[in-house]
Amino acid sequence: MNSTAVARVNGYLAGHGTRQQLEAEAERLGLTQTGLERLRERVSGRR
């Protein structure tokens, strides 16, 4: 995982970005399948 990907993941965890944006770049983030699923859950669980 490179520093740009880490920054993007941190942004999603902080509440920035949409599920649609996440899906558009999911493969480039370098996460494991489990990590990606957890991130999707966090992004989808927002109100």
C-alpha distances in whole Angstrom, upper triangle without the diagonal:
4,7,8,6,7,10,11,10,12,15,15,16,18,20,19,19,21,20,21,18,16,17,17,13,12,11,9,7,5,7,10,14,15,12,13,16,16,15,17,20,19,20,23,24,25,28
4,6,5,6,9,10,11,12,14,16,17,18,20,19,19,21,21,22,18,16,18,18,14,14,13,10,8,8,11,14,17,18,15,15,19,19,17,19,22,21,21,24,26,26,29
4,5,5,6,9,10,10,12,14,15,16,19,17,17,20,21,22,18,17,19,18,15,15,15,12,10,11,13,16,19,20,16,17,20,19,17,20,22,21,20,24,25,25,28
4,5,5,6,9,10,11,13,14,15,17,15,15,17,18,19,15,14,16,15,12,13,13,10,9,11,13,16,19,20,17,16,20,19,16,18,21,20,19,22,24,23,26
4,5,5,6,9,10,11,12,14,16,14,13,16,16,17,13,11,14,13,10,10,10,7,5,7,9,13,15,16,13,12,16,16,13,15,18,17,16,19,21,21,24
4,5,5,6,9,10,11,12,14,13,14,16,17,18,15,13,16,16,13,12,13,11,8,9,10,13,16,16,12,13,16,15,12,15,17,16,16,19,20,20,24
4,6,5,6,9,10,10,13,11,12,15,16,18,14,13,16,16,13,13,15,12,10,12,13,16,19,19,15,15,18,16,13,16,18,16,15,19,20,19,22
4,5,5,6,9,10,11,9,9,12,13,14,11,9,12,12,10,10,12,10,8,11,12,15,17,17,14,12,15,15,11,13,16,14,12,16,18,17,20
4,5,5,6,9,10,9,10,12,12,14,11,9,12,13,10,10,12,11,7,10,9,13,14,14,10,10,12,11,8,11,13,11,10,14,15,15,19
4,5,5,6,9,9,10,13,14,16,14,12,15,16,14,13,16,14,11,13,12,16,17,16,13,13,15,13,10,13,14,12,11,15,16,15,18
4,5,5,6,5,7,10,12,14,12,11,14,15,13,13,16,15,12,15,15,18,19,18,15,14,16,14,11,13,15,12,10,14,15,14,16
4,5,5,5,6,8,9,12,10,8,12,13,12,11,15,14,11,14,13,16,16,16,13,11,13,11,8,9,11,8,7,10,12,11,14
4,5,7,9,11,12,15,13,11,14,16,15,14,17,16,13,16,14,16,17,15,12,12,13,10,7,10,10,7,7,11,11,10,14
4,6,9,11,13,16,14,13,17,18,17,17,20,19,16,19,17,20,20,19,16,15,16,14,11,13,13,10,9,13,13,11,13
4,7,8,11,13,12,12,15,17,16,16,20,19,17,20,18,21,21,20,17,16,16,14,11,12,12,9,7,10,10,8,10
4,7,10,12,10,10,14,14,14,15,18,17,15,19,18,21,21,21,18,16,17,16,12,13,14,11,9,12,13,10,12
4,7,8,6,7,10,11,11,12,16,15,14,17,17,20,20,20,17,15,16,15,12,11,13,11,8,11,13,11,13
4,5,5,6,9,10,11,12,15,16,15,18,17,20,19,19,17,14,15,15,11,10,12,11,7,8,11,9,11
4,5,5,6,9,10,10,14,15,14,17,16,17,16,16,15,12,12,12,10,7,9,9,6,6,10,10,12
4,5,5,6,9,10,13,14,14,17,17,19,17,19,17,14,14,15,13,10,13,13,10,10,13,13,15
4,5,5,7,8,12,12,12,15,15,18,17,19,16,13,15,16,12,11,14,14,10,12,15,14,16
4,5,5,6,9,10,9,12,12,14,14,15,13,9,11,12,9,8,11,11,8,10,13,13,16
4,5,5,8,10,10,13,12,14,13,15,13,10,11,13,11,8,12,13,11,11,15,16,18
4,6,8,9,10,13,14,16,15,18,16,13,14,16,14,12,16,16,13,14,18,18,21
4,6,5,7,10,11,14,14,16,14,11,14,15,12,12,16,16,14,15,19,19,22
4,5,6,8,8,10,10,12,11,7,10,12,10,9,13,14,12,14,17,18,21
4,6,6,8,10,10,13,12,9,12,14,13,13,16,17,16,17,21,22,25
4,6,8,11,12,15,13,11,14,16,14,14,18,18,17,19,22,23,26
4,6,9,11,13,10,9,12,13,11,12,16,15,15,17,20,20,24
4,7,9,11,9,9,12,14,12,14,17,17,17,19,22,23,26
4,6,8,6,6,9,10,9,11,14,14,15,17,19,21,24
4,5,5,6,9,10,11,12,14,15,16,18,20,22,26
4,5,5,6,9,10,10,12,14,15,16,18,21,24
4,5,5,6,9,10,11,13,14,15,16,19,23
4,5,5,6,9,10,11,12,14,15,17,21
4,5,5,6,9,10,10,12,14,16,20
4,5,5,6,9,10,10,12,15,18
4,5,5,6,9,10,11,13,17
4,5,5,6,8,10,11,15
4,5,5,6,8,10,14
4,6,5,6,9,12
4,6,5,7,11
4,6,6,9
4,6,8
4,7
4
